[in-house]
Amino acid sequence: MIYYNSKNLISPGIFDDLLSLKDLYISENNLTVLSKDIFSSLKELENLDLSSNKLQNLESGCFDNLSQLDSLDIANNALTTLSRGVFNDLEFLLDLDLSSNKLHKLESGCFNGLSKLVELKIDNNGLTTLSKGVFINLENLSTLILDSNNLQNLESGCFDGLSQLDLLSVKNNSLTTLAESVFDGLENLRELNINSNNLHNLQLRWFNDLSQLEKLNISNNSLTTLPEGVFNRLENLESLYLDSNKLQNLKSGCFDGLKKLELLSIKDNSLTSLSKDIFISLENLETLELESNKLQNLESGCFNGLSKIERLDISNHSLTTLSKGVFDGLKSLKVLELDSNKLQNLEPGCFDGLKT
């Protein structure tokens, strides 16, 4: 293991005698370029940390002969592009961190040779688009982080080849629309984060292939409504976050298909009412977070079907009255939050449904 702290360029041949080196850390220096074959003698190297330098490009061949490398950190540099085949020799690489660079586009073939890669981080760059098939050779990729870029849309085919993907995060971008089939082929995806974008609606087709999805975060967008049946195919979903949107009402059937859902969060929206049976299909729901909306009353039967719910948060609304029977059927409830409302009238029997 070597920590290299020189502030100068790496001299050619400086690593030639370190044939058994496993770990090399050259972070927080002023490196601007890596010459071809600079690491070619380090055939046993497993971990290479080049983060927090001033690298502007990666010269073709700079990673030649690093066939045993499994972790490469190039985060926090000044990379603007990745040339085709730059990672060709890294056949056993598992983790690649390219976050906090200045990448605006990913060239076709830039990830060639990384068939074993499991985790790829490209967050906090300047990506504006992802071309079709850009990740096509990453057949073992499990985690893809694309947060905090400038993506405005996701084109059909941009995730082609990622059949083993488990986690996809595209939060904090500028997404206004997604191609209908953008998530097709991601049949093993378990977590999808598209929060903190500018999506105005959800298309029925988006989630059709995501039957294994367990967590979906669509918070902090501009959604005004949820189409009936939009989550129909998400039969294994356990957590759904819809916080900080512009939802004014919930249409009947909008939660159909979510029979395994355990947590539903709709905080900080503009809901004024909850219709009868709106949550009727959520038979396994344990936590319902509705705080910071604009509810003025709770319609009788609005919580029908929630026999397993343990926590219900209805704080920070404009509720003035709790009518008799409003909580009927909530016999598993352990936590009820009603703070920061305008309650003046608690009708006799309003809590009868909470009795075990």
C-alpha positions in Angstrom: 0.0 0.0 0.0 1.4 3.4 -1.0 0.1 6.9 -0.4 1.7 9.2 -3.1 1.7 12.8 -2.1 3.9 14.5 -4.6 2.5 17.6 -6.1 4.4 17.1 -9.4 3.6 15.1 -12.4 4.2 11.3 -12.1 7.5 10.6 -13.7 7.6 7.7 -16.3 8.9 4.5 -14.7 8.5 5.6 -11.1 6.4 2.5 -10.3 8.5 0.0 -12.3 9.9 -1.8 -9.2 6.6 -2.1 -7.3 5.5 -5.3 -8.8 3.6 -6.6 -5.8 1.7 -3.3 -5.0 -2.0 -3.9 -4.2 -3.2 -0.4 -3.2 -2.1 3.0 -4.5 -3.6 6.3 -3.3 -2.7 9.5 -5.2 -5.6 11.6 -4.2 -5.6 15.3 -3.4 -2.7 16.3 -5.6 -2.3 18.4 -8.7 -2.1 15.8 -11.4 -3.3 17.0 -14.7 -2.4 14.1 -17.0 -1.7 10.4 -16.9 0.7 9.2 -19.5 0.3 6.0 -21.5 1.6 2.9 -19.6 2.3 4.9 -16.4 0.9 2.1 -14.3 1.8 -0.8 -16.6 4.2 -2.5 -14.2 1.5 -2.7 -11.4 0.0 -5.9 -12.6 -1.1 -6.9 -9.0 -2.8 -3.6 -8.2 -6.3 -3.9 -6.9 -7.2 -0.4 -5.7 -6.3 2.9 -7.4 -7.4 6.3 -5.9 -6.9 9.3 -8.2 -9.6 11.4 -6.7 -9.3 15.2 -6.1 -6.7 16.0 -8.6 -6.9 18.1 -11.8 -7.1 15.5 -14.5 -8.8 16.9 -17.6 -8.6 13.8 -19.7 -7.5 10.1 -19.6 -5.0 9.3 -22.2 -5.6 6.1 -24.1 -3.5 3.3 -22.5 -3.0 5.0 -19.1 -4.7 2.0 -17.4 -3.0 -0.7 -19.6 -2.0 -4.0 -17.8 -4.1 -3.3 -14.7 -6.0 -6.5 -15.2 -6.4 -7.2 -11.4 -7.8 -3.7 -10.5 -11.2 -4.0 -8.9 -11.7 -0.4 -7.6 -10.9 2.9 -9.5 -11.7 6.3 -8.0 -11.3 9.3 -10.3 -13.9 11.5 -8.5 -13.5 15.2 -8.1 -11.3 15.9 -11.1 -11.9 18.0 -14.2 -12.6 15.3 -16.8 -14.7 16.6 -19.7 -14.7 13.4 -21.8 -14.0 9.7 -21.7 -12.4 8.3 -24.9 -13.6 5.0 -26.4 -11.8 2.0 -24.9 -10.0 4.0 -22.2 -11.0 1.2 -19.7 -10.4 -1.7 -22.0 -7.8 -3.5 -19.9 -9.8 -3.3 -16.6 -11.6 -6.6 -17.1 -12.0 -7.3 -13.4 -13.0 -3.8 -12.3 -16.0 -3.8 -9.9 -16.3 -0.1 -8.8 -15.8 3.0 -10.8 -16.3 6.5 -9.4 -16.4 9.4 -11.9 -18.5 11.7 -9.7 -17.8 15.4 -9.5 -16.1 15.9 -12.8 -17.1 18.0 -15.8 -18.5 15.3 -18.1 -21.1 16.7 -20.5 -21.5 13.6 -22.7 -20.7 9.9 -22.5 -19.2 8.7 -25.8 -20.3 5.4 -27.3 -17.9 2.7 -26.2 -16.4 4.6 -23.3 -17.2 1.7 -20.9 -16.0 -1.0 -23.2 -14.1 -3.7 -21.3 -16.0 -3.3 -18.0 -18.1 -6.4 -18.2 -17.6 -7.2 -14.5 -18.4 -3.7 -13.2 -20.9 -3.7 -10.4 -21.1 0.0 -9.3 -20.8 3.1 -11.4 -21.1 6.6 -10.0 -21.3 9.6 -12.5 -23.2 12.0 -10.2 -22.4 15.7 -10.0 -21.2 16.2 -13.6 -22.8 18.2 -16.5 -24.5 15.4 -18.4 -27.4 16.7 -20.5 -28.3 13.5 -22.3 -27.7 9.7 -22.4 -27.4 8.1 -25.8 -29.0 4.8 -26.7 -26.9 1.9 -25.6 -24.2 3.9 -23.8 -24.2 1.3 -21.0 -24.7 -1.7 -23.3 -21.5 -3.6 -22.2 -22.2 -3.4 -18.4 -24.1 -6.6 -18.1 -23.2 -7.1 -14.4 -23.9 -3.5 -13.2 -25.9 -3.4 -10.0 -25.7 0.3 -9.0 -25.9 3.3 -11.3 -25.8 6.8 -9.8 -26.6 9.7 -12.1 -27.6 12.3 -9.5 -27.0 16.0 -9.9 -26.4 16.3 -13.6 -28.4 18.4 -16.1 -30.4 15.6 -17.7 -33.6 17.0 -19.2 -35.0 13.7 -20.7 -34.2 10.0 -20.8 -34.4 8.5 -24.2 -35.6 5.0 -25.1 -32.7 2.6 -25.0 -30.4 4.6 -22.8 -30.4 1.8 -20.2 -30.2 -1.1 -22.6 -28.1 -4.0 -21.4 -28.6 -3.3 -17.7 -30.6 -6.4 -16.9 -28.9 -6.9 -13.6 -29.3 -3.3 -12.3 -30.6 -3.2 -8.7 -30.4 0.5 -8.0 -30.9 3.4 -10.4 -30.7 7.0 -9.1 -31.3 10.0 -11.4 -32.4 12.4 -8.7 -31.7 16.2 -8.7 -31.6 16.6 -12.5 -33.9 18.7 -14.8 -36.0 15.8 -16.1 -39.3 17.0 -17.6 -40.2 13.8 -19.5 -39.1 10.2 -19.9 -39.5 8.0 -23.0 -42.4 5.5 -22.5 -40.1 2.5 -22.6 -37.1 4.0 -20.9 -37.1 1.4 -18.1 -37.8 -1.6 -20.3 -35.4 -4.4 -19.6 -34.7 -3.4 -16.0 -36.5 -6.5 -14.7 -34.3 -6.8 -11.6 -34.4 -3.2 -10.5 -35.3 -2.9 -6.8 -34.8 0.8 -6.1 -35.6 3.8 -8.4 -34.9 7.4 -7.4 -36.3 10.0 -9.8 -36.9 12.6 -7.1 -36.0 16.3 -7.3 -36.7 16.7 -11.0 -39.5 18.6 -12.9 -41.8 15.8 -13.9 -45.4 17.0 -14.4 -47.1 13.6 -15.0 -46.5 9.9 -14.8 -47.0 7.7 -17.9 -48.8 4.4 -17.5 -46.1 2.6 -19.5 -43.0 3.7 -17.4 -43.2 1.1 -14.7 -44.5 -1.9 -16.7 -41.2 -3.9 -16.6 -40.4 -3.1 -13.0 -42.2 -6.0 -11.2 -39.3 -6.5 -8.7 -39.2 -2.8 -7.6 -39.3 -2.4 -3.9 -38.6 1.3 -3.4 -39.8 4.2 -5.7 -39.0 7.8 -4.9 -40.8 10.5 -7.0 -40.7 13.2 -4.4 -40.0 16.9 -5.2 -41.4 17.0 -8.7 -44.4 18.9 -10.2 -47.0 16.1 -10.2 -50.6 17.3 -10.0 -52.3 14.0 -10.3 -51.7 10.2 -10.3 -53.4 8.3 -13.2 -55.5 5.3 -12.3 -53.5 2.1 -12.4 -50.1 3.8 -12.9 -48.5 1.5 -10.3 -50.4 -1.6 -11.4 -47.3 -3.6 -12.3 -45.4 -2.8 -9.1 -46.6 -5.9 -7.2 -43.5 -6.0 -5.0 -43.2 -2.3 -4.1 -42.7 -1.7 -0.4 -42.0 2.0 -0.2 -43.5 4.9 -2.3 -42.4 8.5 -1.8 -44.5 11.2 -3.4 -43.6 14.1 -1.1 -43.3 17.8 -2.2 -45.3 17.6 -5.4 -48.4 19.5 -6.4 -51.0 16.8 -5.9 -54.4 18.3 -5.3 -56.5 15.1 -5.3 -56.0 11.3 -5.4 -58.0 9.5 -8.1 -59.8 6.3 -7.4 -57.6 3.3 -8.3 -54.3 5.3 -8.3 -52.8 2.9 -5.8 -54.2 -0.3 -7.4 -51.7 -3.2 -7.5 -49.6 -2.1 -4.5 -50.6 -5.0 -2.3 -47.2 -5.3 -0.7 -46.8 -1.6 0.0 -45.7 -0.9 3.6 -44.9 2.8 3.5 -46.7 5.6 1.6 -45.5 9.2 2.0 -47.4 12.0 0.4 -46.1 14.9 2.6 -46.1 18.5 1.5 -48.6 18.5 -1.3 -51.9 20.3 -1.8 -54.4 17.6 -1.0 -57.7 19.1 0.2 -59.7 15.9 0.6 -59.4 12.1 0.7 -62.2 10.2 -0.9 -63.8 7.0 0.5 -61.8 3.9 -0.2 -58.9 5.7 -1.7 -56.4 3.4 0.1 -58.6 0.3 -0.1 -56.0 -1.8 -2.0 -53.2 -1.1 0.4 -53.8 -4.1 2.7 -50.3 -4.3 4.0 -49.6 -0.6 4.6 -47.9 0.1 7.9 -47.0 3.8 7.6 -49.0 6.5 6.0 -47.5 10.0 6.0 -49.9 12.8 5.0 -48.5 15.8 6.9 -48.4 19.3 5.5 -51.3 19.1 3.0 -54.5 21.2 3.0 -57.0 18.7 4.4 -60.0 20.5 6.0 -61.9 17.3 6.9 -61.6 13.6 6.8 -64.4 11.8 4.9 -65.8 8.7 6.5 -64.3 5.6 5.0 -61.2 7.4 3.7 -59.0 5.0 5.6 -60.9 1.8 4.7 -58.7 -1.2 4.1 -55.8 -0.1 6.3 -56.1 -2.9 8.9 -52.4 -3.2 9.3 -51.4 0.4 9.6 -49.3 1.3 12.6 -48.4 4.9 12.1 -50.7 7.6 10.6 -49.4 11.2 10.4 -52.1 13.8 9.6 -50.3 16.8 11.2 -50.1 20.3 9.8 -53.4 20.6 8.1 -56.6 22.7 8.6 -58.7 20.0 10.2 -61.4 21.4 12.6 -63.4 18.3 13.3 -62.9 14.5 13.7 -66.2 12.8 13.0 -67.4 9.6 14.6 -66.0 6.5 12.9 -63.4 8.2 10.9 -60.7 5.8 12.1 -62.9 2.7 11.9 -60.8 -0.5 11.2 -57.4 0.9 12.2 -57.0 -1.6 15.0 -53.3 -2.0 14.5 -52.5 1.7 14.9 -49.8 2.6 17.4 -48.9 6.2 16.5 -51.5 8.9 15.5 -50.1 12.4 14.8 -52.7 15.2 14.6 -50.5 18.1 15.8 -50.6 21.6 14.1 -54.2 21.4 12.9 -57.2 23.6 13.9 -59.2 21.0 15.8 -62.2 22.4 17.7 -64.5 19.4 17.8 -63.8 15.8 18.6 -67.1 14.0 18.1 -67.9 11.2 20.6 -66.8 7.9 19.1 -64.2 9.4 16.7 -61.5 7.1 18.1 -63.7 4.0 18.5 -62.1 2.4 15.5 -58.8 2.3 17.3 -59.9 0.0 20.0 -58.4 -3.5 19.9 
